[in-house]
Amino acid sequence: MMTKRIGVIGIVIDEPKHISDKVNTLLSQYGSMIIGRMGIPRHDENVGVIALIIEGTTDDVGAFTGKLGNLPGVTVKSALTARKATE
């Protein structure tokens, strides 16, 4: 079994009205990894920013961020700590 790690994922969405439904579908699909979520709409800039606190294996985080990053207008960065999550 792979070790789960605690980390953060930052998501910036250009023109969220056009793609937010697909982003939210992926967030729901990987919801078991998400510990916390903060979303900040920037209507004046036509940008949405989402910060996630996550717990998952490097493979799961990579699959999640890869799918998010493949959506048009979505930029994703993640950072996993060396700290292992308790099972």
Secondary structure, 3 states (H helix, E strand, C coil): CCCCEEEEEEEEEECHHHHHHHHHHHHHHCHHHEEEEEEEEECCCCEEEEEEEEEECHHHHHHHHHHHHCCCCEEEEEEEEEEECCC
